[in-house]
Amino acid sequence: MKTRLAKTLAAAFVGLTLLAATGLGQNQAPIGGPDAPRTREEFSQMLEKYPPNVRAAMSLDPTLLSNKEYLAPYPALAGYLSAHP
């Protein structure tokens, strides 16, 4: 029992040390910050300018959001996605 507790505490200490050393969790903007609703709305409006299959394809395969070859025919959309990673 004491060995299990010691191992757990050691693992927690190592994890916290690594977290502190990498700086994760410090000075990061919260996900879904105050501009998130506005950004979602702008993105939705941007997608309305294109055929419905563009939105459907991106919904099925989100990797298309960063696929330069896929986005090539849609330069305004590619620019928007570059500005809002």
N, C-alpha and C positions, 0 to 999 in steps of 0.2 A: 504494500500500500504506500509506504513512504517513498519507495523507488518510483512508483507511478506518478506521485505528486511532484517529486523532484524533476522527473523528465518533462512533465507538463509545464512546470514553472520555467525550466530551462528553455523549452521550445518557445514559450511566450516571450521570454526575455530576448531570445535571438530574433524573433519576429519583430518585436518592437524596436530593437536596435537597428535592424535592416530598414524598417519603415522610417525611422528618424534619419538614418544615413542617406537614404534616397530622397528625402524631402517630400515624399508622397503625403498628401493630405494637408500640405501647408500652402497657404496663399493661392488656392485654386478656386476659380469661380464655380458656384454651385451649378449642377446640371439643371437645366430648365429654369435658368435665371429670369429676371424680369423681362428680358427681351424675347424669350422663347415663344410666347404666343404670337407676337408680332412677326417673328421670323417664320413660324409655321404658316401664318396667313400669307405672307409674301411668297413663300415657296409654293403654296397652293395656287395662288393667283398666277404665278409663273407657269406652272404646269397646265393651267387652263388654256394657255396660248398654243398648246401642242395637241396632237391627236391623243385620244384617250388611251391608246395602246402604250404610249410612253409612260404614263402614270402607272398603268397596270404592270408593265415590265419592271419598273423600278420597285413596285410593291412586292413582286415575286422574287426579284433578285436585287437586293440593296447594293451589291457590289457594283452595279452599273452606275451608281452615283459618283464613283471615282474612276470609271473606265473611260479614258480619253478617246478611244476609238468609237465607243458607243455614243459619247457626247459630241463628237465632231460635227454632226449635222445640226446640232442645237447650240450654237455659240453663246447665245444669251443665257441659256440654262447652265452651260459649263462655267461661264463667268460668275454667275450667281453662286454656284456651288463652290467655286474657288474662294469667293469672298466670305462664304459662310460654311467653313469646314465642319 
